[in-house]
Amino acid sequence: MDIRLAPEPFDPQAEEAAFAAGRRDIGAVVSFTGVCRERTDGEGVGELFLDHYPGFTEKEIARLAADVAARCQCPDIKVIHRVGRLTPGEPIVLVVALSEHRDAAFEAVRLLMDYLKTDAPLWKRETGPNGERWIEPRADDIARRAAAEITDRT
C-alpha cells in the first residue's frame, strides 16, 4: 500500500507506471486521476485549497484503502492526494488499484474514490471571482457511499 499526501504537483502517469512496474502477480492496473476544474456549478475557479491534519489524514486514507483492498481482493493500492494550493488543470488525486482481474480493480478504484470524497479528513475551499466557498460532498457522492455500506452488510 502506498499512501501519500503531496504539497507539490505530481505526474499521474509516471506514478502509475512506477507502482505497477515489475508486478507479475497482477492482471489489471486501473487508475483514476481527479483534476482541479476550471468551473464549479458554472462559477469560475481561480484556486482550490485542500487542508488536512498532518499524520492523521494519511492514516485515515490508509485505513480506507486497506478496507477497500480487502473487500475487493486487490493486493495493492496507491493513493496520492494533493494538499495545499492548486490551480485548474492540476491533478488533485490519483488512485491506482492492482488486481488479478479487472472487475476487482475497477470496483476498488470506484469505491475508494467514493470514500475519499465523503470520509477522508480533507477540507476543500475554492476561490473564484465571487470569493471563497467551502466544498462539501455532493448528494450523489453521499448516495453512492451509502449504497456501498448496504452492499457491505449483505
C-alpha positions in Angstrom: 0.0 0.0 0.0 1.4 3.4 -1.0 -0.4 6.4 0.5 1.0 9.9 0.1 -0.2 13.5 0.6 1.6 15.8 -1.9 2.0 19.5 -1.4 3.6 19.7 -4.8 2.3 18.7 -8.3 2.9 15.1 -9.3 2.8 13.2 -12.7 0.0 10.6 -12.5 1.2 8.5 -15.5 4.7 8.3 -14.1 3.4 7.4 -10.6 1.1 4.7 -12.0 3.9 3.2 -14.2 6.3 3.1 -11.3 3.8 1.5 -9.0 2.9 -1.3 -11.4 6.4 -1.9 -12.7 7.6 -5.4 -12.5 4.4 -6.7 -11.0 3.8 -10.2 -12.5 1.2 -11.2 -9.9 -1.4 -8.9 -11.4 -3.6 -8.9 -14.5 -5.2 -5.5 -14.1 -4.0 -1.9 -13.4 -6.9 0.5 -13.0 -6.4 4.2 -12.1 -8.4 7.3 -11.7 -6.9 10.8 -11.7 -9.0 13.7 -10.4 -8.1 17.2 -11.8 -8.8 20.6 -10.4 -11.6 22.0 -12.7 -11.8 25.5 -14.1 -15.5 25.9 -13.2 -17.8 24.5 -10.5 -21.5 24.8 -10.9 -21.0 27.5 -13.6 -18.7 29.6 -11.4 -15.0 30.2 -12.2 -12.4 28.6 -10.0 -9.1 30.5 -9.6 -7.7 28.3 -6.9 -8.5 25.3 -4.8 -7.1 24.9 -1.3 -7.1 21.5 0.4 -6.4 21.5 4.2 -5.7 18.4 6.3 -4.5 17.1 9.7 -0.8 16.0 9.1 -0.3 12.5 10.2 -4.0 11.8 10.9 -5.2 12.3 7.3 -2.6 9.9 5.9 -3.5 7.2 8.5 -7.2 7.6 7.8 -6.7 7.3 4.0 -4.5 4.2 4.6 -7.3 2.7 6.7 -9.9 3.4 4.0 -7.6 2.0 1.3 -6.8 -1.2 3.3 -10.6 -1.8 3.8 -11.2 -1.4 0.1 -8.2 -3.6 -0.8 -9.5 -6.4 1.4 -13.1 -6.1 0.3 -12.2 -6.0 -3.4 -9.3 -8.5 -3.2 -6.8 -6.1 -4.6 -3.2 -6.9 -3.4 -2.0 -3.3 -3.7 -3.4 0.2 -3.9 -1.7 3.6 -4.3 -3.2 6.9 -3.4 -1.7 10.3 -3.9 -3.7 13.3 -2.8 -2.7 16.9 -3.1 -2.9 19.2 -0.2 -2.3 23.0 -0.2 -2.9 25.3 -3.2 -3.9 24.0 -6.6 -4.8 25.7 -9.8 -7.2 24.5 -12.5 -5.7 21.7 -14.6 -3.5 20.3 -11.8 -4.1 16.7 -10.7 -5.7 16.5 -7.2 -5.8 12.8 -6.6 -4.5 9.6 -8.1 -5.9 6.2 -7.1 -4.4 3.0 -8.6 -5.6 -0.5 -7.9 -3.7 -3.6 -8.8 -5.6 -6.9 -9.0 -5.6 -10.3 -10.7 -8.8 -9.4 -12.5 -10.1 -6.1 -13.9 -13.5 -6.1 -12.2 -11.9 -6.1 -8.7 -9.5 -3.3 -9.7 -12.3 -1.1 -11.2 -14.5 -1.7 -8.1 -11.6 -0.8 -5.8 -10.9 2.5 -7.5 -14.6 3.5 -7.7 -15.2 2.6 -4.1 -12.1 4.2 -2.7 -12.9 7.5 -4.6 -16.4 7.5 -3.0 -14.7 7.0 0.4 -12.2 9.8 -0.3 -15.0 12.2 -1.3 -17.1 11.5 1.8 -14.9 10.2 4.6 -11.3 11.4 4.1 -10.3 14.2 6.6 -9.7 16.8 3.9 -11.3 20.2 3.6 -11.6 21.9 0.3 -12.1 25.6 -0.3 -12.4 27.2 -3.8 -11.6 30.8 -4.6 -13.2 32.5 -7.6 -14.5 35.8 -8.8 -17.3 35.7 -6.2 -15.0 35.0 -3.3 -14.3 31.8 -1.3 -16.6 28.8 -0.7 -16.2 25.5 1.1 -16.8 22.4 -1.0 -18.9 19.7 0.6 -19.6 16.2 -0.7 -22.3 16.2 -3.3 -25.6 14.3 -2.8 -24.6 11.7 -5.4 -21.3 11.1 -3.6 -23.2 10.5 -0.3 -25.8 8.2 -2.0 -23.1 6.1 -3.6 -21.2 5.9 -0.3 -24.5 4.8 1.5 -25.2 2.2 -1.2 -21.7 0.8 -0.6 -22.4 0.3 3.1 -25.6 -1.5 2.3 -23.7 -3.8 0.0 -21.1 -4.4 2.8 -23.8 -5.9 5.0 -25.3 -8.3 2.6 
